[in-house]
Amino acid sequence: MHFIDEATIYVKAGDGGNGSAAMRREAKVAHGGPCGGDGGDGGSVVFVADHQLSTLLDFRYQRHYKAPSGEPGRNQDQYGAAGEDLVLRVPVGTVIRDQGTGDLLADLETDRARAVVAQGGKGGRGNIHFKTAWNQAPRTAEPGTLGVERTLALELKLLADVGLLGYPNVGKSTFISKVSRARPKVADYPFTTLVPNLGVVRLSDERSFVVADIPGLIEGAADGAGLGHQFLRHVERCRALLHIVEDTFTTGPDRAPLVDFDVINAELKRFAPGLTMTPQVVVLNKLDAGTSHGTVDELRAQFAKRGIELFTMSAATGEGVERVLEALWRLIFVKPGSQPA
């Protein structure tokens, strides 16, 4: 299945039915008077979050949605039937905006969350409501109002406890495949991850949390360089970030762990300043491959000057991975000053 996290669709709520201006015509009933019923309300367009969905793919193939209109009123005081609501199901984490104004209409963060994005029209009143002492046979009725129509921009933001950050090919996919059942593509060239991947990490004592692996970031990602601009939104909701850096001989002379760390955080700040407030665990990966800008202790000292603890691991061999996972658990679920459960 293709991962689609953006879509633009047109929705139209149903129009309200017209009220009836019928007059009673029955044998042996003189001057029967008005008997026109009200029109039915039009159906609304409703979005519902469904945890079983993971993509907006369906909205790429069908872009126009219209709810049924209400039926018109009839004679003999009969009201028209209301149009049924049109219910559209989307993945949890879907943000819905009015494309024309940019207004936020709904943010469906929980399973079964509902939002009415286009209200159906109201049915018009029939002439039974207009009879008065001085107008016993009104011949007027109200028309139904029009349903709301608008063009919507749908945007999916993955819901995860931890988001993985780092340059392409630093080992994020290897890490998530090591700690969960997610099976992303792993290769020795950049940008092997083209779509976000979610994995559930299970620790001892029935503890677990969800990790999101997004495509690697590079300098200029906030302006659209590489794939970062397209997928940076998926780390906005994360409660913590795992920032993976590397220091192998293949990274090139212009890159070093602290340089990479600063570049990626600068891109986060440019994309969404609030992301810089999300707590991070920083880890040096590929420990088995050695380092090219000093010893591990020297690299730790560089980060320590910033008040940052640098963890180390080898996602390929599993060395140090458990310690990183425990640090993430404490960061997410253990309040400062409290004891772990």
C-alpha positions in Angstrom: 0.0 0.0 0.0 1.3 3.5 -0.9 1.8 5.9 2.0 -0.1 9.1 1.2 -0.1 11.8 3.9 -1.6 14.7 2.0 -4.8 15.1 -0.1 -7.1 17.9 -1.4 -10.8 17.1 -1.7 -14.0 19.0 -2.4 -17.0 18.3 -0.1 -20.6 19.5 -0.4 -23.2 19.1 2.4 -26.7 18.3 1.4 -29.2 21.1 0.8 -32.3 21.4 2.9 -35.6 20.4 1.3 -38.2 23.0 0.4 -41.3 23.4 2.6 -44.6 22.6 1.0 -47.4 25.1 0.3 -50.1 22.4 -0.2 -53.7 23.0 0.7 -56.0 20.3 2.1 -58.4 18.9 -0.5 -60.7 16.3 1.1 -64.3 15.4 0.4 -66.8 17.0 2.7 -64.1 19.2 4.3 -64.7 22.7 3.3 -61.9 25.2 3.6 -59.5 22.6 4.7 -56.6 25.0 5.1 -52.9 24.5 4.7 -51.3 21.1 5.0 -47.8 21.5 3.7 -45.1 19.9 5.7 -41.5 21.0 6.3 -38.5 20.0 4.2 -35.9 17.6 5.6 -32.5 18.8 6.7 -29.6 18.1 4.4 -26.9 15.6 5.4 -23.6 16.9 6.8 -20.1 15.8 5.9 -18.5 14.2 8.9 -14.9 13.0 9.4 -14.2 10.1 11.8 -10.7 9.0 12.9 -10.1 5.2 12.5 -7.1 3.6 14.0 -7.2 0.8 11.4 -6.3 3.3 8.6 -2.8 4.4 8.0 -2.9 6.5 4.8 -5.0 9.0 2.9 -4.7 6.9 -0.2 -8.4 6.7 -0.9 -8.7 10.5 -1.1 -6.2 10.5 -4.0 -8.6 8.5 -6.2 -11.9 10.1 -5.2 -11.8 13.9 -4.7 -15.5 14.9 -4.7 -17.9 14.0 -1.9 -21.5 15.1 -1.6 -24.0 14.4 1.2 -27.6 13.7 0.3 -30.1 16.6 0.3 -33.2 16.6 2.5 -36.5 15.7 0.8 -39.1 18.4 0.2 -42.2 18.6 2.4 -45.4 17.1 1.2 -49.1 17.6 1.6 -51.2 16.1 4.5 -48.7 17.6 7.0 -45.9 15.2 5.9 -42.4 16.3 6.6 -39.6 15.4 4.1 -37.0 12.9 5.2 -33.6 14.3 6.3 -30.5 13.4 4.3 -28.1 11.0 5.9 -24.7 12.3 7.0 -21.8 11.4 4.8 -19.2 9.9 7.1 -15.6 9.8 5.8 -13.0 7.8 7.7 -9.4 9.0 8.0 -6.4 7.8 10.0 -5.8 9.0 13.5 -3.7 12.1 13.4 -5.4 13.7 10.4 -5.5 17.5 10.3 -8.3 19.1 8.3 -8.0 22.7 7.0 -10.1 24.9 4.7 -7.8 25.3 1.7 -9.2 28.7 0.8 -8.8 30.4 4.2 -6.3 28.1 5.9 -8.5 27.8 9.0 -8.1 24.7 11.1 -11.4 22.8 11.0 -10.4 19.6 12.9 -7.5 17.8 14.4 -8.4 14.2 14.9 -5.9 13.0 17.5 -7.8 10.1 19.0 -9.6 7.0 17.7 -13.2 7.6 16.8 -12.9 11.4 17.1 -15.5 13.1 15.0 -15.7 16.4 13.3 -18.5 18.0 11.2 -16.6 20.0 8.5 -19.6 20.9 6.3 -23.0 21.5 7.9 -26.1 20.4 6.0 -28.8 22.9 5.0 -31.9 23.4 7.1 -35.2 22.3 5.7 -37.7 25.0 4.8 -41.0 25.4 6.8 -44.2 24.4 5.2 -47.3 26.6 5.0 -48.8 24.9 8.1 -46.5 27.3 10.1 -47.9 30.4 8.5 -51.6 30.1 9.3 -52.9 33.0 11.3 -56.3 34.4 12.4 -56.2 36.8 9.5 -54.5 34.5 7.0 -56.3 31.1 7.1 -55.0 29.9 3.8 -51.3 30.9 3.4 -49.8 29.9 0.1 -46.2 30.6 1.0 -43.5 28.2 2.2 -39.8 28.5 2.9 -37.1 27.1 0.7 -34.4 25.0 2.2 -31.0 26.5 2.8 -28.0 25.4 0.9 -25.5 23.0 2.5 -21.9 24.2 3.1 -19.4 23.4 0.4 -15.7 23.8 0.7 -12.3 22.6 -0.5 -10.4 20.8 2.2 -6.7 20.1 2.7 -6.1 16.9 4.5 -2.7 16.3 6.2 -1.7 13.2 8.2 0.7 13.6 11.1 1.8 10.3 12.6 1.2 9.8 16.3 4.3 8.3 17.9 6.1 8.6 21.3 9.5 8.9 19.7 10.6 10.3 16.4 14.0 9.4 14.8 16.2 12.2 13.5 19.4 12.2 11.6 21.1 12.5 8.3 20.4 9.8 5.6 22.1 6.5 6.2 23.0 7.0 9.9 21.2 3.8 10.8 17.7 4.9 11.7 16.0 2.1 9.7 18.5 -0.5 11.1 17.6 0.7 14.6 13.8 0.5 14.2 14.1 -2.9 12.6 16.3 -4.0 15.6 13.9 -2.8 18.3 10.5 -3.5 16.7 8.8 -5.6 14.1 8.9 -2.8 11.5 10.8 -3.9 8.4 11.9 -0.8 6.5 14.2 -1.0 3.6 17.9 -1.1 4.8 20.8 -0.5 2.4 24.2 1.1 2.4 23.2 4.2 0.4 21.3 7.4 1.4 17.6 7.9 1.3 16.6 4.2 1.4 13.7 5.3 3.6 11.1 7.0 1.4 8.1 6.9 3.7 7.7 7.1 7.5 7.7 3.8 9.3 6.1 3.0 12.7 7.3 0.4 15.1 6.2 -0.7 18.6 9.1 -1.1 21.0 8.5 -3.6 23.9 10.6 -3.5 27.0 10.5 -5.6 30.1 7.6 -5.4 32.6 5.1 -5.0 29.8 6.4 -1.5 28.9 6.1 -0.3 25.3 6.2 2.8 23.2 5.9 3.7 19.5 8.8 4.9 17.4 8.5 6.7 14.0 11.3 6.5 11.5 11.1 9.4 9.0 13.3 9.8 5.9 16.7 11.3 6.6 17.2 15.0 6.8 19.8 17.2 5.2 20.7 20.9 5.3 17.9 22.9 3.7 15.3 20.3 4.6 12.9 23.1 5.9 13.1 24.6 2.4 12.4 21.3 0.7 15.8 19.9 0.1 15.9 16.1 0.1 12.7 14.5 1.5 12.7 16.3 4.9 10.2 19.1 4.2 7.6 16.5 3.1 7.9 14.4 6.2 9.0 16.8 9.0 5.4 17.2 10.1 5.5 13.6 11.4 7.8 14.5 14.3 5.7 17.5 15.5 3.5 15.3 17.8 6.3 13.2 19.2 6.9 13.3 22.9 10.7 12.8 22.5 13.2 12.6 19.7 16.1 10.2 19.2 18.8 12.1 17.4 21.2 9.6 15.7 24.6 10.8 14.6 27.6 9.0 13.1 31.3 9.6 12.8 32.6 7.0 10.3 35.2 7.6 7.6 32.4 7.6 4.9 30.7 10.8 6.2 33.1 13.2 4.5 35.4 16.0 5.8 32.5 18.5 6.2 30.6 16.4 8.6 31.1 15.6 12.3 28.7 14.5 15.0 28.3 17.9 16.6 28.0 19.6 13.2 25.3 17.2 12.1 23.5 17.7 15.4 23.5 21.5 14.9 22.4 21.3 11.3 19.4 19.1 11.9 18.3 21.2 14.9 18.5 24.3 12.9 16.2 22.7 10.3 13.8 21.8 13.0 13.7 25.4 14.3 13.1 26.7 10.8 10.3 24.3 10.1 8.5 24.6 13.5 10.2 26.5 16.3 8.3 24.5 18.9 10.2 21.4 17.8 13.4 22.6 19.5 11.6 22.3 22.8 11.0 18.6 22.4 13.4 16.6 24.5 16.1 14.6 22.7 18.3 11.6 23.3 21.5 11.9 21.3 23.3 8.7 20.3 26.4 8.0 18.3 25.7 5.0 16.1 27.9 2.6 14.2 30.2 2.2 17.2 31.5 -0.9 15.6 32.9 1.1 12.7 35.2 3.3 14.7 35.3 7.1 14.7 37.1 9.6 12.5 37.0 12.9 14.5 38.5 11.7 17.8 37.8 9.1 20.3 34.4 8.4 21.8 35.4 10.1 25.0 36.5 13.2 23.1 33.1 13.3 21.2 31.3 12.9 24.5 33.3 15.8 25.9 32.2 18.0 23.0 28.5 17.3 23.6 29.0 17.6 27.4 30.0 21.2 26.9 26.5 21.8 25.6 25.0 20.0 28.6 24.1 17.0 26.4 24.8 13.3 27.3 26.0 11.4 24.3 25.0 7.8 24.2 26.7 5.2 22.0 25.4 2.1 20.3 25.7 -0.1 17.3 22.3 -0.7 15.8 23.7 -3.4 13.6 25.1 -5.5 16.5 22.8 -4.4 19.2 25.5 -3.1 21.4 24.2 -0.2 23.6 20.7 -0.3 22.2 19.0 -1.4 25.4 20.6 1.5 27.3 19.2 3.9 24.7 15.7 2.4 24.9 15.7 2.8 28.7 16.8 6.4 28.4 14.0 7.1 26.0 11.5 5.4 28.4 12.6 7.6 31.3 12.4 10.7 29.1 8.9 9.9 28.0 7.2 8.4 31.0 9.2 9.2 34.2 8.8 12.6 35.7 11.9 14.4 36.9 12.6 13.6 40.6 10.3 10.5 40.6 11.4 6.9 40.7 10.8 4.6 37.7 7.9 2.2 38.1 
